[in-house]
């Protein structure tokens, strides 16, 4: 006990500073969490969704949702994605460096491949799994006035013909938030139609 008391007498200022730092850090962390919830901004989450039209109705099906760090597995990449998602007025496609885009889309593709691993194995074994081709891209609906339930990174999958049809098709929406997602697809279609070599949109094949 005596050595502890002696140590505290000599280092009490450092110990107090550490405790105060921990307390303030905890308060800042709680405030940031509250602020993200209040703004419905969860930029540290990545949702992968399948988007399609069935019987005239626009449908969105979540394939997986994970933390950004779990998807990208690199703190610097995660920080870049979160910062890109937080910037307003940049359009729905994440404004990441074109030359680096492959490194951001590939981890998402790996996560999707895990989800459909059984289909790939059945395909290789020749037991009838079907290949399906989709377009994959990273988005974040961050413009002012856009009605969304939550703001976060969304990796969207859609068939090319469905994306191209957005110029003429106006499907039925089950809720007003889906209209914002459809508008996102319209903007992505413009990018795909005018710049087919863009690195922000990638064709992928999965086996189901």
N, C-alpha and C positions, 0 to 999 in steps of 0.2 A: 504493500500500500504506500509505504514511504517513497519508493522510487517514482510511483505514479504522481504523487503530490509534488515531488521535486520537479518532475518533468513538466507538469502543468504550470508551476510557478515560473519556469523558464520560458515556456512556449505558449502561454495562454493566449497571446495576441494572435499567433498563427492559427491555433485551434479555433478561436472565435471567428477569425476571418473565413476559415474553411466552412464552418457551420453556417455563417451568414451567406456565403456563396451558394451552398447547397440549398438553403431556404429560398433565396432569390431565384436560383435556377429552377426550382420546383414550381414557384409561382409563375415564372415566365412560360414554362412548359404547359401548365394548366391554362394560362391565358391564351396561348396559341391554339391549344386544342379547342377551347371554347369559341375562339374567333373563327376557326375553320368550320365548326358546327353551325355557328350563327350564320355564316356566309354560305353554308352548304358547299364548301370548297374542300374537296378531299383529294388534293393533287398527289398525295402519296399512295393512292390506290390506282390499280390498272384493271379495267373491265374489258374482257374480250366478248364481243357479241356477234351473233349471226343475224343479218338483216335481210328480209325478203318480203314479198307481197304474195298473199294467198287469198284467193276469192275476193280480190279487190281491197283487202285490208292489209295495212302495213304492220308487220310483226317484227319484234326484236326479242331474241332469245339469248340470254347470257350463257356463255360456254364456261367461263371461269372468271374469278375475281381474286386478285392477290395484291400484296403490297408491291410497290414499284421496285423496292430493293430486292424482293424475292424474284421478280421477273428479270431485271437487268443485272443483278448480282454485282453491281459496281456503284460505289457511293457517288462518284463524280458523274456517271451517266444518269443516275437517279436524280441528282441535283439539277442537271441540265434539263431533264424532262419536266421536273416540277416547275422550274423557272419558265420554260417555254409555255407550259399550261397556264401559268399565272399572268402572262402578258396578254393584255386585251387588245382587240382590234387587229389581230394578226391573221384572221381567218381560222377555220376549223382544223386544218392540217397543222400539226406541230411544226413550228419554225425551228428546226434543227439543221445543222450544216448538211448539205446534200451529200458530201463525200463521206459523212459519218452515218448516214441514214441506215445503211445495211446493218450496222452494228446494233441499231436500236430495234429494227424489225426482226432480226434473226432470233433474239431471245424470245420474242413474242411467238414466232413461228415454232420454236422449240417447245414452248408451253402448250401450244395447240396440238403439236405432234404427240405430246404425252397424253393429251386428252383422247386422241384417236389412235393410240398405239395398237390396240387390238385389231383395228381395221387394216393397218399397215402389215401386221403379221399375217392376217388372213389373205391379204392381197398377194404377198410374197409366196404363201403356201398354195396359191391357186384355188382358194375355196370360195371365190365369188365376191369378195369385197369390191365395191365400185369406187373409182376415182372421181373426185369432184374438184373443179377448179374455181377458185374465188380470188377476188382482189382483197388485199389486206393493207390497212393504213392506220396511222395513229392520229387521233383527233382530240380536241378539247374545245368545247363550246364555251367561249369566254367573252363573246361580244356583249356589250351592254344592251339590254332590252330583249335578249334571248331568253325564252321561258324554258328553264330546265329545272329538274328536281334536284340534281346534284351536279356540281362541276368537278370532273375528274378526268384522268386520261382514259380514253376509250379506244381500244383497238377494234376496228370494225371490219367484218367480213361480209362481202356481198358478191353475187355473181355479176360478171361484167355486163350482161344484157339487162339485168335489173337496174344497175347503176345508170346505164345509158338511157333507159326508159324514163328516168326521173324528169327529163326535159318535157315530156308530154303527159305522163301519168300523174294523177292526183288521187292517191288511195284514201281509204277511210282510216281515220285515226281513232284509236280507242280512248286516248286522252290527249290534251293539248301539248303535253311534253313531246309526244312523238312527232308533232309538226316541226319542232326545232331540229329533231334528228333527221327528218326528211330534207329540210333545208340544208343541213350539213352535207347530205349526200348530193344535193344539187350542186353545191360549190365544189365538192370533190370531183363530180362528173366534169365540170368545166376544166379543172386541172388535168384530168385524164384525157379529155377530148382535145385540148390545145397543146398538151405536152405529154405525148404517150411514152416518152423516154424518161419521165420523171422518176427520181429515185425514192420519192415519198410514197409511191403506190407500188405494191409488189404482187405479182401473180403467184399464188401458191396452190398446191395440189394436196388434198387429203383423201384418205381412204375410209369409207364408212361401210 
